[in-house]
Amino acid sequence: MQAVKPIAGSIVGTKMPGGYMAQDNPPGAGARSVELRVAARVENLAVVRTLVGAAATFEDLDFDMVADLRLAVDEACTALIRSALPDSTLVVVIDPRDDQVIITASTTCRGERVVEPGSFSWHVLTSLAHEVRTFTNGQGADAGAVFGISLTARRASLLQ
């Protein structure tokens, strides 16, 4: 197994016998965070949507925000899966905090930019989540760069 040198606060990719697996190093992830690792395949989107919906409901987000998060995660994960290297793992981390819920999805990709600001996917994501960020581990596409998308949903009580 060959590990890719991590960058502070980044997600790194590790070469495994069956392909690449993203390893997370989320800064400040809370004790209540939930992580799901699935093969980066479209068939697994239903499982990811179900987990996000259940976690958001458990965190007492309002019905509209739960629906928006499910759609946003579906859009983000679909974009990641389409750019994923063969046999990659999609890592989804749901990190509930006092004032917000942060959902991060990442996988090893062929290119460094999966979702660009100004693209259709970017507009969808920014209309469904309060904050959208993208990140990469800085490795070249040949080395299996890990690309990720972070979605933030603020609690309704804090928006009033």
N, C-alpha and C positions, 0 to 999 in steps of 0.2 A: 504494500500500500504506500502510495506517495502522497504526502500532505503538501498542500499549497501553503506557502508562508502567509499567515494572517496579517491583515492590516488592522490597527486598533479600531475596535467597534464595528468590524465588518463581518461578513459571512464568507466562509472559505469553502472551496470545493476540494474533495479528496478523491483521488483516483482509486476506484474499487475494482475487484475482478469483473463485476458485471457492468461497470460504467462509472459515472460520477455520482457522488452523494454530497449534497450541500450540508455543511455543518454550521450551525448558527452560534453566534456570540453576541446576542442582543444586549446592548448596554442597559442596565437598570431594569431588566425584566422582573416583574413582581412575582411574589410567591404563588399567586393564583393563576399564573400564565399556563396555557394549554398549548401543546405542540402536537401537530399531526404530520407524519411523513408518509407520503404515498408516491407510487410511480408517477412520473410526469406524463400522464395520459389523460385524454379527454374523458374516458370512462370513469375516472375518479372524481370528476367535478361534483357529482351528486353527493358524495360523502363529505367533501369539503364544504359545500353549501349547507348541508344538514348540520355539521359541527358548528359552523359560524352562526347559523340561526339559533341553535340551541344555546350556545354560549351567550349570544347577545340577549336572548330572552331571559336567561338565568341572571344576567347582569342588570335586568330591569330596564333595558332600553325600550323606548316606545315602539309600537307596532310598525310605524312607517320607517323608523331608523333600522329596525331589524330587516325589513324587506329591502331597503336601500343597500345595507351592508352585504346581504346575500348576493344582490345583483353586482355590486362593485367587486366583490371577491371573485365571482364568476368571470367577470370581464378581465380582471387582473390575472387570474390563474390561466384563463384561456390564452391570453397573450404570452405568458411565460411558457406554457406547454408548447405552443406553436414554434417557439424559438429554442426549445430545450434540446440539448444533445441527446442522442439515443441512450436509453437506459438510465436517464437521470431521475433523481428523486425531487419531488416538489415538497418543500417544507413550509408549513403554515403555522404561525405562532399567533395566538390570541392572548393579548396582555391587558387584562382589565385593571384599570387604575381608578382612584377616587373620582376624578373629574372626566375621564375619557376611557375609551377602549381602543387599543391600537392593534391592528391586524397586519402582520407582515407575511408576505409570500415570497419565496425565492427558489431558484433552481439554477443549474449550470446551463448556460446558453451559448449559441453559436455566435451571437453578436453582442456588442457591449450595450446597445440601446434597444430595448424591446418596446418600450412605450416612450414616445417623445412628446414633450410639451407642444400643444397645438394640434396633435393628431386626434382622430375621432375617439380612440380609446381614452386619451387623456381627458377629453371633454366629458365622456361618460363617467369616468372615475371622479373627476372634480365636481360633477353635479350630484353624485351620490354620497360622497364622503366629505367631511369638513376639511380634511387636509390630506393631500396625496404627496408622497415623496418616492423617489426612486434612488437606488444605490447599486453599486457594483464593488467587487473586491479589487478592481484595478488590473486583474490579469488580462492578458490578450485573449481574443476569441479562440485561438489555437490551443491555449492551455485550459480551456473550459472555464471561461469567466462566469462567476456567479452574479446574477442580476436579480434584484428584488424590488418589490413595490410595497410601500407601507401606507396603510389607510387609517385615518384617525376619525373616530366618531365621538363627539362630545355629548355628555349626558344632557337631556332636555332641560333639567332643572337649572343647569348652569347657563343655558342660552337665553333665559328669560330676563 
